[in-house]
């Protein structure tokens, strides 16, 4: 299963897909619960910090145009660090994908498929992922562009549908629970952008290495706009926005609005596009996990890993007892594992690798002069 090179638009969709799907489930809700009426301000704040961090990450990746974070780790700390980072990445992607799968399945089970056992729904998505990964990376990447675009449009429609119900007073007091909560403890809400971890795996997959900066910045700008709009829509449209816990807040937005006499249930179309988008997210998560396995095992054929990875995801998805346990565990892992890995540990590895690279070049330059 050869890694096909990505175009700029395919890379943008690849980077975006995780954030887009999580928006439909719990990102706005988590921000609202932690910050209250200052949620919009907090969303803008963490968005600006994320843009700055992504810019710095892309800048320090410049010296490693054909490498992902696993290759950079090997350059910095030999094979030990390579395997350590690879295993951490694999576990994180598989566990978060499993929890997200269970959360998503529980949600659509509550909304539409109450008579269908959850295990059947889980198996359906797993089978789709196995089949997609047998077709290969190229088909997954190209399909993801279409589904990602459809999901972005459906989200924008969801946000625009609440305009008649907006009450700006719900954003007051503007600092919500206080300055500390909005700007310090609220900084943990940067987990909303943990999907940008894909950035650390994208460079060797790009057809044109110069596309990394363009693709990354466009993706992060779109992601930040969507996070801000999602947070604002739910805060300003619902007086009870912090109490929606079992189903998607965005679903609630649409189910409380009608688009004319002949389109009275827009939430059904949203769920349909959401299902397609989630399939794409799961396919990509498995694809990245398989590519990590191939790199660590030093094999070219990744098809045998497709079944193994998906079975692991299914097993982990079955373990939680209920949706509340899934969300608590998912939020904890995102905030206290995913965020440090994405925005602290990996950038530090990149920074030290750059120092080593510059020292290596300087020494070689001095030797050549001698």
Phi, psi and omega in degrees: 000092185287142177281110179279147182286142183264143169281173181298316182292326177292323178293320179299313180296322179297317181290325186282330197301324182292312181299319181299315181289323179290334176300324184286346183251294194220356183297308180301320181298317180297319179294317181296318181295322184279331188239348178062229185291347178266016184300320180295316179298318179295320180296319177295318181299309181290334177293316179296319178296320180297316178301316179297316181295319179296320178300317180292319180299314180297322181295316182278352173278352188301326182280356181230062187294336182252017187237147169259184185295333178291318177295319179296320178298321178294320178297321183281315188229027178063196188293329180301310181292325177301309182290326178297310180294320180298316180293318178299314180298315181299311181299316182297312181297316182293315182294313180294322177297320179295314180294320178295319177300312181296318179299313181296315181296318177300320182295310181289336175294317179294320186282317190228332190241050184295334182270354181263126177303139183302324182299325179294319179294319178298314181297323179303310181293324179295317179298317178301317181296318179298313181298314181300318182285341172285331176289331175113170185295322186298314181294323179296314182295317182290319178295323181298327178300314181294312183291325178296317179296318179298318181292322178298315179297317181295324177294318180296323176296319179298318181293318182292335182292341184268355185307316179295341184260004185291133173233107187293338180297340180291345177270011179246145355294146189296334178265008173053245181274008177122166182299317183299315181295319184290317189251345182247290177294332179289350178296336178296343178290356175296348175301342177302337182251020179298338177299341179290357173302335178303331178309324185284351180249349188283321190315309181289350181270351184281141176290318177241116185297337179290346182285348185300311182296312181298311182297317182295314183291319178297316180298316183290326177295315178297317180299316182294320178298316181294319179296316180295315180295319180297315180296315181295318182299314183287320179297313187279343184263335185241127174287338183250028189299332182275001182252004178276106189240334188262339180229175183292128175299325179293327175297319179297323178302311184287323183291343179262011180227152177237143179250066179090174185293328187260005180218073189264355179228067182295339181296333179294317178293323178298315180297322179297312179294327179295319178297315179297318180295321180293322175304316181296318178300314181294320178301317182289321177300316178293320178300314180294320178297319179295318179295326175295315178300317179299318181294317182287325181273349180059050176236157181265328182269114182260000184300320178300331180288337183301316180290315181300311181299315181292326176295318177298316179300317179298315181298313180295323181295331182283333189299314181299150185280324184205176185294327180293320177295321178299313184290322178297315179293318180297317179294318180298312180296319180297314185284321189252357174237305183296316181296311177300321180296311186289316190252356179234299188294308182296316176299325178295317177301316178297318181296314180293325177296324176294320177298317179295320180297316180293321177295320179297316179293320179297315180296318179294323178295318180295319180296319181294328179290323179292000000 
